[in-house]
Amino acid sequence: MNILLTGGTGLIGRALCRYWLGQGHRLWVWSRSPEQVALRCGALVQGIGALSELDSVPLDAVINLAGAPIADRPWTASRREVLWNSRVTLTEQLVDWLGKRSQKPGLLISGSAVGWYGNGGDRPLTEDDEPVTEDFAVRLCSAWEASALRAQSMGIRVVLVRTGLVLARKGGFLQRLKPLFALGLGGRQGNGRQWMPWIHIDDQIGLIDFLLQLPGASGPYNACAPQPVRNADFAKAYARSLGRPAVLVAPAPVLRLALGELAGLILGGQNVAPLRLQTAGFAFRFETLDAALADLRKPQSPV
């Protein structure tokens, strides 16, 4: 297949490129630094700085993963603008360009997040549910998905991948946690009862490839392992995998004071199930957190 990716130099994008190069696909990555794409994503991946460079190239699928990290810093007005532009505005530009093409891809797989549901408390959530609360993350994800869904009117199938916390050896969520946990300074956040939907990077790549090849796939799919865990249990499991204790607590008032509305993303959660993926026949390699963390602690084989 001929596949265009946005966000191709990110954690998921780089892993997808490595996997799909092995499958023989031709890949392009739309990037602000196209000269860095081959180095970061693979020598055979072509970087482009403008979508117009592909005007005459037939495309089978577009994978839209672009988006600035949402939990790296407080949501000031300027940060909200960055988050919005890197997701919603970019997706609007992408879909506008697709609409002008004479040859249109058959499929657009567009990123989203489980934050689309808001803070669901203990309520079990599947793709059939509507958002439970209203906050910036919910508005952001809703607008992001709505921008992608515009492509349906052009005859393009649209798949929305609502991703949980991605666990990987390098980069992503665990990279931010590891320094504190390795020193024995990790622990739960708030009361620790909030649900944390997570997914191993290999399953994230596997499910995107599964959806790429699934005839008729469309609409939202929850990209998270079948067994979410509570925050306190996640902290204990991660500390245990590092051979460290997890006894410290980040009090909710302190998080709210330091992070503002962003604290709601950390102190809230979603008890999310990947119902549509499982119904479609996708088999997760890592269903339990302990199995995922054990795999990520294994030494990597030489390339």
Sequence and secondary structure as in RCSB ss.txt:
>XXXX:A:sequence
MNILLTGGTGLIGRALCRYWLGQGHRLWVWSRSPEQVALRCGALVQGIGALSELDSVPLDAVINLAGAPIADRPW
TASRREVLWNSRVTLTEQLVDWLGKRSQKPGLLISGSAVGWYGNGGDRPLTEDDEPVTEDFAVRLCSAWEASALR
AQSMGIRVVLVRTGLVLARKGGFLQRLKPLFALGLGGRQGNGRQWMPWIHIDDQIGLIDFLLQLPGASGPYNACA
PQPVRNADFAKAYARSLGRPAVLVAPAPVLRLALGELAGLILGGQNVAPLRLQTAGFAFRFETLDAALADLRKPQ
SPV
>XXXX:A:secstr
 EEEEESTTSHHHHHHHHHHHHTT EEEEE S GGGHHHHH TT EEESSGGGGTTS  SEEEE     SSSS  
 HHHHHHHHIIIIIHHHHHHHHHHH SS  SEEEEEEEGGGG   TT EE TT   SS SHHHHHHHHHHHHHHG
GGGGT EEEEEEE EEE SSSHHHHHHHHHHHTT  EEETTS SEE EEEHHHHHHHHHHHHHSTT  EEEEES 
SS EEHHHHHHHHHHHTT    EEE HHHHHHHHTTHHHHHH   EE  HHHHHHT   S  SHHHHHHHHHS  
   
